Amino acid sequence: MTNKNVPKATLQRYPLYLKALRKLANSGVERILSKELSEYVNIESTTIRRDFSFLGNLGKQGYGYDVSKLIDIFSQELGLDFDEKIILIGAGNLGRALMKYNKWNYVVGEITCAFDVSADRQGVRFGIPVYDLSELEEKIPQGCRIAILAASTDIQQTVDRLVKCGIVGIVDFTHEHIQVPKGVAIKYVDVVSSIQELVFETNALDKKTAKK
């Protein structure tokens, strides 16, 4: 990255920008002003310009930003591949919801296949093949690096198998304690904690409003 001292909050917004820019490009938008992008992503234009400044001089005053150029820069800096093959472990209620959504193509790629231990969950679901977990090593797509973990049993054993298959990034919905070797990244998704944080922030906003 052009500037290594990028704040964490800025890094968290970069994927949001990339998703929005790809949607815009898909709609035929070639150029956009920070003010216009601000209305699209609901982030202040001053924040957008500051966030972009960490990546260099990306726009011109009065002209705005070249959408295609921004997409290339963000994709390169974030290390994201539009054709990333993502696999899903667990085709239960949560897994099915993720397969039904499956709109990752605006950011990284798509879920190409899933695995589950239950025969009644296997087959084709929402256009995505669901294999028996015993076929993981055989059916995992070549070059696959990312796995979404939504299973409920044998979590650590499954993670070990994923790592041996070349998985280096795991999105974990299980709330289990997982151990992985160096070089493998895990992102924990905890909806309850997110709601708790939102309640805290909402209460803080209410207090500020009450003081006015």
MDTraj code that builds the backbone (N, CA, C; nanometers):
import mdtraj as md
import numpy as np

residues = "MET THR ASN LYS ASN VAL PRO LYS ALA THR LEU GLN ARG TYR PRO LEU TYR LEU LYS ALA LEU ARG LYS LEU ALA ASN SER GLY VAL GLU ARG ILE LEU SER LYS GLU LEU SER GLU TYR VAL ASN ILE GLU SER THR THR ILE ARG ARG ASP PHE SER PHE LEU GLY ASN LEU GLY LYS GLN GLY TYR GLY TYR ASP VAL SER LYS LEU ILE ASP ILE PHE SER GLN GLU LEU GLY LEU ASP PHE ASP GLU LYS ILE ILE LEU ILE GLY ALA GLY ASN LEU GLY ARG ALA LEU MET LYS TYR ASN LYS TRP ASN TYR VAL VAL GLY GLU ILE THR CYS ALA PHE ASP VAL SER ALA ASP ARG GLN GLY VAL ARG PHE GLY ILE PRO VAL TYR ASP LEU SER GLU LEU GLU GLU LYS ILE PRO GLN GLY CYS ARG ILE ALA ILE LEU ALA ALA SER THR ASP ILE GLN GLN THR VAL ASP ARG LEU VAL LYS CYS GLY ILE VAL GLY ILE VAL ASP PHE THR HIS GLU HIS ILE GLN VAL PRO LYS GLY VAL ALA ILE LYS TYR VAL ASP VAL VAL SER SER ILE GLN GLU LEU VAL PHE GLU THR ASN ALA LEU ASP LYS LYS THR ALA LYS LYS".split()
xyz = np.array([
    [0.0837, -0.1183, 0.0000],
    [0.0000, 0.0000, 0.0000],
    [0.0881, 0.1245, 0.0000],
    [0.0416, 0.2287, -0.0693],
    [0.1226, 0.3483, -0.0840],
    [0.1637, 0.4069, 0.0506],
    [0.0717, 0.4148, 0.1447],
    [0.1003, 0.4660, 0.2787],
    [0.0698, 0.3553, 0.3789],
    [0.1722, 0.3070, 0.4482],
    [0.1551, 0.1938, 0.5394],
    [0.0809, 0.2325, 0.6665],
    [0.0769, 0.3635, 0.6988],
    [0.0137, 0.4066, 0.8226],
    [-0.1334, 0.4413, 0.8013],
    [-0.2045, 0.3529, 0.7371],
    [-0.3460, 0.3759, 0.7109],
    [-0.4268, 0.3389, 0.8358],
    [-0.5110, 0.4293, 0.8864],
    [-0.5914, 0.3992, 1.0054],
    [-0.6824, 0.2787, 0.9826],
    [-0.7092, 0.2063, 1.0900],
    [-0.7936, 0.0877, 1.0810],
    [-0.9322, 0.1215, 1.0269],
    [-0.9878, 0.2327, 1.0718],
    [-1.1209, 0.2731, 1.0262],
    [-1.1235, 0.2963, 0.8753],
    [-1.0136, 0.3518, 0.8228],
    [-1.0035, 0.3740, 0.6788],
    [-0.9971, 0.2417, 0.6037],
    [-0.9167, 0.1499, 0.6538],
    [-0.9054, 0.0178, 0.5907],
    [-1.0403, -0.0523, 0.5859],
    [-1.1196, -0.0349, 0.6900],
    [-1.2506, -0.1001, 0.6947],
    [-1.3473, -0.0405, 0.5930],
    [-1.3215, 0.0840, 0.5524],
    [-1.4086, 0.1469, 0.4523],
    [-1.3680, 0.1139, 0.3092],
    [-1.2436, 0.0758, 0.2876],
    [-1.1968, 0.0471, 0.1517],
    [-1.2814, -0.0579, 0.0793],
    [-1.3143, -0.1708, 0.1421],
    [-1.3997, -0.2680, 0.0723],
    [-1.5372, -0.2115, 0.0377],
    [-1.5892, -0.1208, 0.1203],
    [-1.7184, -0.0582, 0.0917],
    [-1.7089, 0.0270, -0.0343],
    [-1.5984, 0.1005, -0.0452],
    [-1.5774, 0.1825, -0.1642],
    [-1.5673, 0.0943, -0.2885],
    [-1.4910, -0.0136, -0.2761],
    [-1.4704, -0.1005, -0.3921],
    [-1.6021, -0.1626, -0.4380],
    [-1.6831, -0.2068, -0.3421],
    [-1.8127, -0.2651, -0.3772],
    [-1.8998, -0.1631, -0.4493],
    [-1.9032, -0.0406, -0.3957],
    [-1.9841, 0.0643, -0.4571],
    [-1.9340, 0.0988, -0.5967],
    [-1.8025, 0.1087, -0.6111],
    [-1.7447, 0.1437, -0.7411],
    [-1.7743, 0.0371, -0.8459],
    [-1.7714, -0.0887, -0.8073],
    [-1.8012, -0.1951, -0.9027],
    [-1.9481, -0.1936, -0.9426],
    [-2.0342, -0.1592, -0.8491],
    [-2.1755, -0.1443, -0.8832],
    [-2.1951, -0.0296, -0.9806],
    [-2.1258, 0.0816, -0.9536],
    [-2.1357, 0.1977, -1.0408],
    [-2.0858, 0.1664, -1.1808],
    [-1.9708, 0.0974, -1.1870],
    [-1.9147, 0.0602, -1.3176],
    [-2.0099, -0.0326, -1.3920],
    [-2.0732, -0.1224, -1.3186],
    [-2.1685, -0.2155, -1.3797],
    [-2.2901, -0.1422, -1.4348],
    [-2.3170, -0.0220, -1.3773],
    [-2.4297, 0.0599, -1.4233],
    [-2.3892, 0.1582, -1.5326],
    [-2.2621, 0.1540, -1.5727],
    [-2.2151, 0.2397, -1.6800],
    [-2.1543, 0.3714, -1.6371],
    [-2.1345, 0.3913, -1.5066],
    [-2.0745, 0.5151, -1.4574],
    [-1.9234, 0.5098, -1.4782],
    [-1.8682, 0.6116, -1.5426],
    [-1.7251, 0.6144, -1.5719],
    [-1.6476, 0.7128, -1.4848],
    [-1.7161, 0.8137, -1.4350],
    [-1.6503, 0.9178, -1.3557],
    [-1.7432, 0.9623, -1.2432],
    [-1.6850, 0.9903, -1.1267],
    [-1.7696, 1.0288, -1.0143],
    [-1.6962, 1.1282, -0.9243],
    [-1.7700, 1.2238, -0.8705],
    [-1.7161, 1.3201, -0.7753],
    [-1.7276, 1.2629, -0.6340],
    [-1.6440, 1.3122, -0.5448],
    [-1.6491, 1.2635, -0.4069],
    [-1.7858, 1.2910, -0.3448],
    [-1.8485, 1.4029, -0.3820],
    [-1.9802, 1.4361, -0.3298],
    [-2.0836, 1.3343, -0.3759],
    [-2.0728, 1.2935, -0.5010],
    [-2.1669, 1.1948, -0.5545],
    [-2.1458, 1.0587, -0.4904],
    [-2.0195, 1.0202, -0.4725],
    [-1.9887, 0.8939, -0.4071],
    [-2.0337, 0.8972, -0.2612],
    [-2.0231, 1.0142, -0.2003],
    [-2.0656, 1.0312, -0.0619],
    [-2.2130, 0.9973, -0.0446],
    [-2.2947, 1.0448, -0.1361],
    [-2.4382, 1.0170, -0.1305],
    [-2.4666, 0.8691, -0.1562],
    [-2.3798, 0.8058, -0.2330],
    [-2.3998, 0.6650, -0.2696],
    [-2.3641, 0.5707, -0.1554],
    [-2.2588, 0.6016, -0.0811],
    [-2.2124, 0.5126, 0.0261],
    [-2.2453, 0.5654, 0.1654],
    [-2.3043, 0.6855, 0.1714],
    [-2.3423, 0.7473, 0.2992],
    [-2.2204, 0.7701, 0.3894],
    [-2.1148, 0.8201, 0.3295],
    [-1.9927, 0.8578, 0.4018],
    [-1.9571, 0.9998, 0.3588],
    [-1.9191, 1.0829, 0.4541],
    [-1.8881, 1.2228, 0.4232],
    [-1.7823, 1.2336, 0.3131],
    [-1.8001, 1.3293, 0.2235],
    [-1.7067, 1.3470, 0.1120],
    [-1.5663, 1.3803, 0.1614],
    [-1.5573, 1.4560, 0.2719],
    [-1.4252, 1.4871, 0.3273],
    [-1.3541, 1.3609, 0.3753],
    [-1.4322, 1.2685, 0.4325],
    [-1.3766, 1.1400, 0.4768],
    [-1.3296, 1.0582, 0.3585],
    [-1.4074, 1.0588, 0.2524],
    [-1.3716, 0.9848, 0.1309],
    [-1.2406, 1.0380, 0.0734],
    [-1.2300, 1.1687, 0.0620],
    [-1.1080, 1.2267, 0.0054],
    [-0.9869, 1.1955, 0.0931],
    [-1.0057, 1.2010, 0.2241],
    [-0.8948, 1.1677, 0.3146],
    [-0.8574, 1.0201, 0.3020],
    [-0.9562, 0.9334, 0.2956],
    [-0.9292, 0.7900, 0.2801],
    [-0.8540, 0.7616, 0.1504],
    [-0.8964, 0.8274, 0.0437],
    [-0.8326, 0.8059, -0.0865],
    [-0.6902, 0.8608, -0.0888],
    [-0.6638, 0.9642, -0.0100],
    [-0.5324, 1.0285, -0.0127],
    [-0.4207, 0.9335, 0.0322],
    [-0.4543, 0.8323, 0.1095],
    [-0.3532, 0.7366, 0.1533],
    [-0.3016, 0.6529, 0.0360],
    [-0.3763, 0.6517, -0.0729],
    [-0.3379, 0.5728, -0.1899],
    [-0.2773, 0.6584, -0.3006],
    [-0.2567, 0.7851, -0.2709],
    [-0.1964, 0.8728, -0.3706],
    [-0.2946, 0.9767, -0.4204],
    [-0.2550, 1.0489, -0.5232],
    [-0.3401, 1.1519, -0.5831],
    [-0.4287, 1.0864, -0.6884],
    [-0.5491, 1.0486, -0.6479],
    [-0.6340, 0.9657, -0.7344],
    [-0.7313, 1.0441, -0.8208],
    [-0.7618, 1.1684, -0.7826],
    [-0.8609, 1.2445, -0.8584],
    [-0.8132, 1.3837, -0.8935],
    [-0.8963, 1.4529, -0.9707],
    [-0.8665, 1.5906, -1.0102],
    [-0.9836, 1.6790, -0.9711],
    [-0.9522, 1.7950, -0.9145],
    [-1.0568, 1.8874, -0.8727],
    [-1.1424, 1.9294, -0.9910],
    [-1.2725, 1.9173, -0.9747],
    [-1.3643, 1.9521, -1.0823],
    [-1.3915, 1.8382, -1.1784],
    [-1.2993, 1.7430, -1.1846],
    [-1.3151, 1.6278, -1.2744],
    [-1.3680, 1.5065, -1.1982],
    [-1.3184, 1.4886, -1.0758],
    [-1.3606, 1.3744, -0.9969],
    [-1.2662, 1.2567, -1.0131],
    [-1.3204, 1.1398, -0.9933],
    [-1.2410, 1.0171, -0.9969],
    [-1.2825, 0.9293, -1.1143],
    [-1.1829, 0.8689, -1.1761],
    [-1.2068, 0.7714, -1.2814],
    [-1.2450, 0.6399, -1.2133],
    [-1.3678, 0.5950, -1.2327],
    [-1.4194, 0.4770, -1.1633],
    [-1.3374, 0.3518, -1.1938],
    [-1.3057, 0.3317, -1.3193],
    [-1.2280, 0.2145, -1.3592],
    [-1.0901, 0.2152, -1.2947],
    [-1.0269, 0.3330, -1.2914],
    [-0.8938, 0.3455, -1.2311],
    [-0.9000, 0.3149, -1.0818],
    [-1.0039, 0.3679, -1.0146],
    [-1.0189, 0.3425, -0.8715],
    [-1.0370, 0.1938, -0.8426],
    [-1.1147, 0.1280, -0.9251],
    [-1.1377, -0.0160, -0.9071],
    [-1.0064, -0.0918, -0.9175],
    [-0.9263, -0.0565, -1.0165],
    [-0.7962, -0.1233, -1.0344],
    [-0.7057, -0.1002, -0.9131],
    [-0.7037, 0.0234, -0.8644],
    [-0.6163, 0.0576, -0.7512],
    [-0.6610, -0.0148, -0.6247],
    [-0.7892, -0.0099, -0.5947],
    [-0.8394, -0.0765, -0.4742],
    [-0.8220, -0.2276, -0.4822],
    [-0.8459, -0.2840, -0.5990],
    [-0.8296, -0.4284, -0.6161],
    [-0.6852, -0.4695, -0.5922],
    [-0.5928, -0.3898, -0.6453],
    [-0.4506, -0.4196, -0.6290],
    [-0.4072, -0.4025, -0.4836],
    [-0.4482, -0.2925, -0.4217],
    [-0.4051, -0.2643, -0.2859],
    [-0.4654, -0.3607, -0.1839],
    [-0.5899, -0.3998, -0.2052],
    [-0.6565, -0.4900, -0.1117],
    [-0.6273, -0.6364, -0.1413],
    [-0.5653, -0.6619, -0.2554],
    [-0.5336, -0.8000, -0.2902],
    [-0.6563, -0.8816, -0.3222],
    [-0.7581, -0.8157, -0.3788],
    [-0.8836, -0.8843, -0.4076],
    [-0.8893, -0.9261, -0.5539],
    [-0.9426, -1.0451, -0.5738],
    [-0.9574, -1.0997, -0.7079],
    [-1.1058, -1.1096, -0.7404],
    [-1.1462, -1.0442, -0.8496],
    [-1.2869, -1.0444, -0.8889],
    [-1.3386, -1.1869, -0.9083],
    [-1.2513, -1.2790, -0.9444],
    [-1.2915, -1.4172, -0.9715],
    [-1.2554, -1.5114, -0.8575],
    [-1.2412, -1.4584, -0.7365],
    [-1.2068, -1.5424, -0.6216],
    [-1.3099, -1.6533, -0.6037],
    [-1.2606, -1.7755, -0.5928],
    [-1.3483, -1.8907, -0.5706],
    [-1.3625, -1.9129, -0.4196],
    [-1.4835, -1.8983, -0.3693],
    [-1.5104, -1.9138, -0.2269],
    [-1.5881, -2.0434, -0.2048],
    [-1.5510, -2.1194, -0.1005],
    [-1.6274, -2.2389, -0.0686],
    [-1.6964, -2.2197, 0.0661],
    [-1.8060, -2.2902, 0.0832],
    [-1.8863, -2.2814, 0.2047],
    [-1.8882, -2.4168, 0.2739],
    [-1.8591, -2.4190, 0.4017],
    [-1.8669, -2.5415, 0.4810],
    [-1.9877, -2.5307, 0.5726],
    [-2.0892, -2.6117, 0.5455],
    [-2.2120, -2.6072, 0.6233],
    [-2.3258, -2.5500, 0.5415],
    [-2.4242, -2.6325, 0.5089],
    [-2.5369, -2.5883, 0.4257],
    [-2.6668, -2.5904, 0.5046],
    [-2.6585, -2.5573, 0.6347],
    [-2.7776, -2.5484, 0.7175],
    [-2.8497, -2.4171, 0.6918],
    [-2.9237, -2.3677, 0.7918],
    [-3.0018, -2.2449, 0.7725],
    [-2.9141, -2.1262, 0.7336],
    [-2.8039, -2.1072, 0.8067],
    [-2.7145, -1.9961, 0.7759],
    [-2.6478, -2.0163, 0.6407],
    [-2.5992, -2.1378, 0.6161],
    [-2.5339, -2.1671, 0.4898],
    [-2.6246, -2.1436, 0.3712],
    [-2.7505, -2.1850, 0.3844],
    [-2.8461, -2.1647, 0.2745],
    [-2.8718, -2.0158, 0.2515],
    [-2.8762, -1.9398, 0.3607],
    [-2.8965, -1.7950, 0.3465],
    [-2.7797, -1.7318, 0.2717],
    [-2.6584, -1.7766, 0.3024],
    [-2.5402, -1.7238, 0.2345],
    [-2.5392, -1.7633, 0.0870],
    [-2.5806, -1.8863, 0.0578],
    [-2.5856, -1.9304, -0.0819],
    [-2.6919, -1.8546, -0.1595],
    [-2.8034, -1.8284, -0.0944],
    [-2.9117, -1.7556, -0.1612],
    [-2.8694, -1.6128, -0.1917],
    [-2.7951, -1.5524, -0.0991],
    [-2.7464, -1.4153, -0.1198],
    [-2.6381, -1.4141, -0.2268],
    [-2.5248, -1.4749, -0.1968],
    [-2.4141, -1.4971, -0.2912],
    [-2.3908, -1.3829, -0.3892],
    [-2.3810, -1.2601, -0.3378],
    [-2.3542, -1.1449, -0.4251],
    [-2.2153, -1.0893, -0.3999],
    [-2.1225, -1.1804, -0.3732],
    [-1.9852, -1.1388, -0.3452],
    [-1.9149, -1.0874, -0.4703],
    [-1.9763, -1.1065, -0.5878],
    [-1.9075, -1.0729, -0.7125],
    [-1.8745, -0.9243, -0.7242],
    [-1.9420, -0.8389, -0.6488],
    [-1.9087, -0.6975, -0.6542],
    [-1.7793, -0.6672, -0.5801],
    [-1.7295, -0.7631, -0.5021],
    [-1.6098, -0.7391, -0.4235],
    [-1.5013, -0.8415, -0.4501],
    [-1.5322, -0.9698, -0.4378],
    [-1.4257, -1.0694, -0.4480],
    [-1.4534, -1.1851, -0.5425],
    [-1.5741, -1.2262, -0.5576],
    [-1.6012, -1.3443, -0.6393],
    [-1.7349, -1.4029, -0.5998],
    [-1.7408, -1.5339, -0.5844],
    [-1.8669, -1.5961, -0.5480],
    [-1.8445, -1.7324, -0.4847],
    [-1.9455, -1.7799, -0.4140],
    [-1.9422, -1.9158, -0.3598],
    [-1.9605, -2.0112, -0.4764],
    [-1.8613, -2.0931, -0.5015],
    [-1.8679, -2.1840, -0.6163],
    [-1.9211, -2.3215, -0.5791],
    [-1.9024, -2.3612, -0.4524],
    [-1.9563, -2.4890, -0.4069],
    [-1.9617, -2.4909, -0.2549],
    [-2.0367, -2.5873, -0.2018],
    [-2.0503, -2.5996, -0.0568],
    [-2.0350, -2.7458, -0.0177],
    [-2.0147, -2.7670, 0.1127],
    [-1.9979, -2.9031, 0.1652],
    [-2.0781, -2.9181, 0.2942],
    [-2.1377, -3.0367, 0.3111],
    [-2.2136, -3.0631, 0.4322],
    [-2.2128, -3.2133, 0.4592],
    [-2.2281, -3.2498, 0.5866],
    [-2.2269, -3.3915, 0.6234],
    [-2.3640, -3.4557, 0.6067],
    [-2.4704, -3.3755, 0.5982],
    [-2.6066, -3.4288, 0.5884],
    [-2.6474, -3.4509, 0.4434],
    [-2.6913, -3.5705, 0.4142],
    [-2.7296, -3.6044, 0.2771],
    [-2.8471, -3.5207, 0.2276],
    [-2.9409, -3.4846, 0.3186],
    [-3.0577, -3.4094, 0.2751],
    [-3.0265, -3.2637, 0.2414],
    [-2.9035, -3.2202, 0.2689],
    [-2.8630, -3.0845, 0.2344],
    [-2.7776, -3.0810, 0.1081],
    [-2.7447, -3.1967, 0.0567],
    [-2.6574, -3.2052, -0.0599],
    [-2.7387, -3.1989, -0.1891],
    [-2.6682, -3.1787, -0.2998],
    [-2.7347, -3.1599, -0.4278],
    [-2.7030, -3.0209, -0.4795],
    [-2.7971, -2.9590, -0.5470],
    [-2.7783, -2.8231, -0.5983],
    [-2.8749, -2.7303, -0.5259],
    [-2.8209, -2.6295, -0.4606],
    [-2.9027, -2.5337, -0.3865],
    [-2.8725, -2.3933, -0.4378],
    [-2.9749, -2.3250, -0.4865],
    [-2.9599, -2.1878, -0.5384],
    [-2.8516, -2.1827, -0.6467],
    [-2.8456, -2.2888, -0.7252],
    [-2.7497, -2.2957, -0.8343],
    [-2.6094, -2.3342, -0.7926],
    [-2.5906, -2.3672, -0.6655],
    [-2.4580, -2.4006, -0.6132],
    [-2.4538, -2.5484, -0.5737],
    [-2.3583, -2.6257, -0.6248],
    [-2.3495, -2.7667, -0.5862],
    [-2.3057, -2.7826, -0.4409],
    [-2.3740, -2.8703, -0.3696],
    [-2.3399, -2.8999, -0.2301],
    [-2.2963, -3.0462, -0.2228],
    [-2.1703, -3.0688, -0.1877],
    [-2.1137, -3.2027, -0.1827],
    [-2.1053, -3.2536, -0.0395],
    [-2.0865, -3.3832, -0.0279],
    [-2.0599, -3.4425, 0.1029],
    [-1.9239, -3.3931, 0.1511],
    [-1.9148, -3.3625, 0.2790],
    [-1.7888, -3.3104, 0.3323],
    [-1.6734, -3.4073, 0.3132],
    [-1.7035, -3.5352, 0.3017],
    [-1.5987, -3.6352, 0.2802],
    [-1.5296, -3.6162, 0.1458],
    [-1.5927, -3.5408, 0.0549],
    [-1.5367, -3.5175, -0.0785],
    [-1.4585, -3.3867, -0.0864],
    [-1.4321, -3.3248, 0.0267],
    [-1.3670, -3.1937, 0.0274],
    [-1.2392, -3.1915, -0.0549],
    [-1.1491, -3.2817, -0.0259],
    [-1.0195, -3.2827, -0.0947],
    [-1.0340, -3.3067, -0.2455],
    [-1.1387, -3.3768, -0.2828],
    [-1.1593, -3.4096, -0.4243],
    [-1.2301, -3.2976, -0.5001],
    [-1.3256, -3.2321, -0.4352],
    [-1.4117, -3.1362, -0.5041],
    [-1.3712, -2.9888, -0.4870],
    [-1.2808, -2.9585, -0.3949],
    [-1.2445, -2.8183, -0.3742],
    [-1.1867, -2.7593, -0.5035],
    [-1.2323, -2.6418, -0.5456],
    [-1.1845, -2.5821, -0.6720],
    [-1.0341, -2.5542, -0.6683],
    [-0.9704, -2.5729, -0.7806],
    [-0.8279, -2.5467, -0.7898],
    [-0.7997, -2.3983, -0.7666],
    [-0.7025, -2.3707, -0.6823],
    [-0.6668, -2.2329, -0.6531],
    [-0.7540, -2.1662, -0.5496],
    [-0.8473, -2.2395, -0.4905],
    [-0.9367, -2.1813, -0.3894],
    [-0.8569, -2.1455, -0.2651],
    [-0.8786, -2.0226, -0.2128],
    [-0.8037, -1.9757, -0.0960],
    [-0.8931, -1.9384, 0.0216],
    [-1.0218, -1.9140, -0.0057],
    [-1.1121, -1.8613, 0.0959],
    [-1.2254, -1.9595, 0.1257],
    [-1.2530, -1.9799, 0.2541],
    [-1.3631, -2.0666, 0.2957],
    [-1.4496, -1.9952, 0.3983],
    [-1.5804, -2.0134, 0.3871],
    [-1.6745, -1.9638, 0.4880],
    [-1.7143, -2.0832, 0.5730],
    [-1.6974, -2.0694, 0.7024],
    [-1.7217, -2.1805, 0.7942],
    [-1.8535, -2.1569, 0.8679],
    [-1.9546, -2.2379, 0.8342],
    [-2.0860, -2.2269, 0.8973],
    [-2.1335, -2.3633, 0.9445],
    [-2.0403, -2.4504, 0.9774],
    [-2.0727, -2.5855, 1.0228],
    [-2.0960, -2.5849, 1.1735],
    [-2.1403, -2.7001, 1.2262],
    [-2.1687, -2.7077, 1.3695],
    [-2.0960, -2.8221, 1.4392],
    [-2.0281, -2.9076, 1.3631],
    [-1.9572, -3.0212, 1.4235],
    [-1.8178, -3.0361, 1.3637],
    [-1.7288, -3.0960, 1.4420],
    [-1.5916, -3.1255, 1.3964],
    [-1.5240, -3.0029, 1.3352],
    [-1.5367, -2.8892, 1.4025],
    [-1.4875, -2.7630, 1.3476],
    [-1.3361, -2.7643, 1.3269],
    [-1.2608, -2.7967, 1.4334],
    [-1.1156, -2.7934, 1.4230],
    [-1.0645, -2.8934, 1.3200],
    [-1.1229, -3.0118, 1.3188],
    [-1.0824, -3.1129, 1.2215],
    [-1.1062, -3.0638, 1.0789],
    [-1.2191, -2.9979, 1.0581],
    [-1.2511, -2.9443, 0.9256],
    [-1.1543, -2.8334, 0.8872],
    [-1.1210, -2.7475, 0.9827],
    [-1.0254, -2.6394, 0.9563],
    [-0.8898, -2.6960, 0.9172],
    [-0.8462, -2.8002, 0.9870],
    [-0.7184, -2.8635, 0.9548],
    [-0.7183, -2.9145, 0.8110],
    [-0.8291, -2.9737, 0.7704],
    [-0.8394, -3.0242, 0.6329],
    [-0.8383, -2.9098, 0.5319],
    [-0.9072, -2.8016, 0.5655],
    [-0.9104, -2.6856, 0.4762],
    [-0.7707, -2.6289, 0.4552],
    [-0.6958, -2.6172, 0.5633],
    [-0.5596, -2.5644, 0.5546],
    [-0.4732, -2.6536, 0.4663],
    [-0.4869, -2.7845, 0.4809],
    [-0.4099, -2.8777, 0.3988],
    [-0.4483, -2.8671, 0.2516],
    [-0.5719, -2.8217, 0.2267],
    [-0.6181, -2.8060, 0.0884],
    [-0.5750, -2.6729, 0.0270],
    [-0.5068, -2.5892, 0.1073],
    [-0.4582, -2.4626, 0.0538],
    [-0.5380, -2.3412, 0.0947],
    [-0.6362, -2.3580, 0.1830],
    [-0.7136, -2.2436, 0.2299],
    [-0.6275, -2.1573, 0.3215],
    [-0.6235, -2.0267, 0.2937],
    [-0.5428, -1.9346, 0.3752],
    [-0.6278, -1.8237, 0.4376],
    [-0.7572, -1.8247, 0.4098],
    [-0.8474, -1.7265, 0.4682],
    [-0.9785, -1.7921, 0.5060],
    [-1.0226, -1.7720, 0.6305],
    [-1.1453, -1.8348, 0.6792],
    [-1.2361, -1.7296, 0.7407],
    [-1.3617, -1.7283, 0.6975],
    [-1.4640, -1.6458, 0.7598],
    [-1.5424, -1.7384, 0.8523],
    [-1.5358, -1.7121, 0.9820],
    [-1.5884, -1.8066, 1.0815],
    [-1.7172, -1.7571, 1.1461],
    [-1.8247, -1.8344, 1.1283],
    [-1.9529, -1.8057, 1.1912],
    [-1.9805, -1.8999, 1.3085],
    [-1.8855, -1.9857, 1.3455],
    [-1.9143, -2.0944, 1.4391],
    [-1.9050, -2.0572, 1.5863],
    [-1.8330, -1.9520, 1.6202],
    [-1.8087, -1.9122, 1.7598],
    [-1.7243, -2.0147, 1.8357],
    [-1.6588, -2.1040, 1.7634],
    [-1.5699, -2.2019, 1.8260],
    [-1.4275, -2.1473, 1.8313],
    [-1.3493, -2.1972, 1.9280],
    [-1.2083, -2.1599, 1.9332],
    [-1.1337, -2.2422, 1.8280],
    [-1.0712, -2.1723, 1.7346],
    [-1.0043, -2.2388, 1.6223],
    [-0.8558, -2.2066, 1.6245],
    [-0.7763, -2.3066, 1.5994],
    [-0.6319, -2.2873, 1.5894],
    [-0.5887, -2.3092, 1.4451],
    [-0.5079, -2.2157, 1.3960],
    [-0.4563, -2.2263, 1.2596],
    [-0.3081, -2.1929, 1.2606],
    [-0.2334, -2.2443, 1.1658],
    [-0.0897, -2.2124, 1.1591],
    [-0.0680, -2.0702, 1.1093],
    [0.0540, -2.0218, 1.1250],
    [0.0890, -1.8893, 1.0736],
    [0.0675, -1.8873, 0.9230],
    [0.0212, -1.7750, 0.8744],
    [-0.0040, -1.7649, 0.7312],
    [-0.1496, -1.7885, 0.6951],
    [-0.2325, -1.8213, 0.7940],
    [-0.3758, -1.8414, 0.7710],
    [-0.4517, -1.7363, 0.8518],
    [-0.5383, -1.6622, 0.7859],
    [-0.6130, -1.5545, 0.8510],
    [-0.7561, -1.5971, 0.8792],
    [-0.8074, -1.5533, 0.9935],
    [-0.9459, -1.5827, 1.0310],
    [-1.0185, -1.4524, 1.0610],
    [-1.1389, -1.4401, 1.0062],
    [-1.2268, -1.3285, 1.0385],
    [-1.3499, -1.3853, 1.1090],
    [-1.3685, -1.3461, 1.2344],
    [-1.4815, -1.3963, 1.3125],
    [-1.6031, -1.3065, 1.2915],
    [-1.7157, -1.3669, 1.2620],
    [-1.8401, -1.2927, 1.2437],
    [-1.9312, -1.3225, 1.3620],
    [-1.9555, -1.2215, 1.4439],
    [-2.0367, -1.2371, 1.5638],
    [-2.1498, -1.1350, 1.5576],
    [-2.2665, -1.1795, 1.5147],
    [-2.3810, -1.0899, 1.4979],
    [-2.4251, -1.0319, 1.6316],
    [-2.4234, -1.1153, 1.7380],
    [-2.4664, -1.0693, 1.8695],
    [-2.3793, -0.9521, 1.9169],
    [-2.2475, -0.9678, 1.9016],
    [-2.1571, -0.8604, 1.9429],
    [-2.1817, -0.7336, 1.8620],
    [-2.2104, -0.7500, 1.7334],
    [-2.2378, -0.6338, 1.6486],
    [-2.3630, -0.5613, 1.6952],
    [-2.4659, -0.6381, 1.7346],
    [-2.5892, -0.5770, 1.7844],
    [-2.5625, -0.5051, 1.9161],
    [-2.4824, -0.5676, 2.0033],
    [-2.4484, -0.5047, 2.1303],
    [-2.3756, -0.3726, 2.1082],
    [-2.2816, -0.3706, 2.0133],
    [-2.2090, -0.2478, 1.9815],
    [-2.3039, -0.1416, 1.9280],
    [-2.3995, -0.1848, 1.8451],
    [-2.4951, -0.0912, 1.7875],
    [-2.5865, -0.0325, 1.8949],
    [-2.6296, -0.1164, 1.9902],
    [-2.7115, -0.0672, 2.1009],
    [-2.6348, 0.0380, 2.1806],
    [-2.5074, 0.0103, 2.2062],
    [-2.4230, 0.1049, 2.2799],
    [-2.4136, 0.2375, 2.2051],
    [-2.3880, 0.2302, 2.0748],
    [-2.3754, 0.3518, 1.9945],
    [-2.5080, 0.4269, 1.9875],
    [-2.6188, 0.3529, 1.9789],
    [-2.7511, 0.4152, 1.9726],
    [-2.7827, 0.4866, 2.1033],
    [-2.7485, 0.4227, 2.2146],
    [-2.7694, 0.4865, 2.3447],
    [-2.6880, 0.6145, 2.3576],
    [-2.5644, 0.6095, 2.3058],
    [-2.4781, 0.7275, 2.3105],
    [-2.5380, 0.8409, 2.2271],
    [-2.5952, 0.8075, 2.1116],
    [-2.6584, 0.9089, 2.0263],
    [-2.7801, 0.9690, 2.0946],
    [-2.8565, 0.8830, 2.1640],
    [-2.9759, 0.9311, 2.2345],
    [-2.9361, 1.0321, 2.3438],
    [-2.8259, 1.0036, 2.4147],
    [-2.7800, 1.0923, 2.5209],
    [-2.7364, 1.2268, 2.4636],
    [-2.6675, 1.2221, 2.3474],
    [-2.6240, 1.3459, 2.2839],
    [-2.7449, 1.4293, 2.2400],
    [-2.8451, 1.3618, 2.1869],
    [-2.9654, 1.4313, 2.1399],
    [-3.0403, 1.4940, 2.2572],
    [-3.0434, 1.4194, 2.3698],
    [-3.1150, 1.4695, 2.4868],
    [-3.0501, 1.5936, 2.5451],
    [-2.9185, 1.6098, 2.5277],
    [-2.8470, 1.7245, 2.5825],
    [-2.8686, 1.8504, 2.5022],
    [-2.9112, 1.8360, 2.3767],
    [-2.9275, 1.9533, 2.2905],
    [-3.0542, 2.0320, 2.3281],
])
top = md.Topology()
chain = top.add_chain()
for i, resn in enumerate(residues, 1):
    res = top.add_residue(resn, chain, resSeq=i)
    for name in ("N", "CA", "C"):
        top.add_atom(name, md.element.get_by_symbol(name[0]), res)
traj = md.Trajectory(xyz[None], top)
